[in-house]
Amino acid sequence: MDDIHSCSYHCQNPVCIKAQRDELFAKHLVSSEKHFDMGWNAALDTAAEYIGEIKGFGQATQDSFAVYIRGLKR
């Protein structure tokens, strides 16, 4: 029969080390993706706002590009 094992982040059991590594990686990945998405969405909003400053495009083309750019948001 196996003993119940409870540990902290100082445990040297290889299974625990892997589980801790995977947990930290998952937390970091989710946090990184959230921050990337926030930056990505803000950049797209800024691009859509400034599309009107591009010379040579008519209003309909500017509006189409703005809608397309906003559609890329995550």
N, C-alpha and C positions, 0 to 999 in steps of 0.2 A: 504494500500500500504506500502511495506517495504522501509525503507530508505536504501540508498546505504551505505555500511559499508566498510571503508578502515581502516586498523589498522596497528600497528607495532607489534614487538615481545613483547610489554608490555601490549597488549590487554588481558583483563580477560574474554572475551566471550568464553564459553566452546567450541563452534564450531571452533573458531580461534585457541584456544590452541591445539585442536586435529589436525587441519590442519598443524600447525607449527611443532608439534611433528612428524607427519608423514613425512613432508618434510625433517626435519633434519635427521630422521632415514634413509630415502631413500638415501640422500646424503652420509651419513656415510657408509651405506651398500655398495654402489657402490664403494666408495673409498677403503673400507676394502677389497672387493673382488678383486679389481685391484691390490692392494699391495700383497695380498695372491697369486694371479696368477703369478705375477712377481717373487716372492720368490720361488714358486713351480716350475716354469719353469727353473729358475736358478739352483735349486737343482737337477732337472732332467738332465740338461746339465752337471753338475759336475759329477753326478753318471755315465752318459754315457761315460764321458771322462776317469773315473777311472776304468771302468769295466775290462780293460785289465790287471789290477794289481791283479785280483783274480786268485789265483793259481789253477791249475787243469782243467781250461777250455781251449779248443782248440780255434783257431782263429775264426772259423765259429760260435761257440757258443758265443764268446765274441761279434762278430758283430751282431748276432741275438738279444742278450740282449740289446746292445746299440740302435738298431733300435726300439725294444719294448719300452725301457725307453723313448726315444724321442717321441714315439707315445702317451705317457701319458700326453703330454703338453696340457695346456688349451689355 
